[in-house]
Amino acid sequence: MFSELSPEMQMVAVIIGLAVLFILVMLNHKRNQQKRQSRKDKAFGKSVSERRKNKKL
């Protein structure tokens, strides 16, 4: 596939591919940070104890 392209076009394709991968990683990192921030405010122990109480009822 790449052998048909000139060496300059191969370099351009590699750079574009790396740029796309970099953007995808950055977007995923941003999404994961937002998830982590939303979980930081939750009280895990409190919610577990409430679920246990509700199960017994």
Sequence and secondary structure as in RCSB ss.txt:
>XXXX:A:sequence
MFSELSPEMQMVAVIIGLAVLFILVMLNHKRNQQKRQSRKDKAFGKSVSERRKNKKL
>XXXX:A:secstr
 GGGS HHHHHHHHHHHHHHHHHHHHHHHHHHHHHHHHHHTS HHHHHHHHHHHHH 
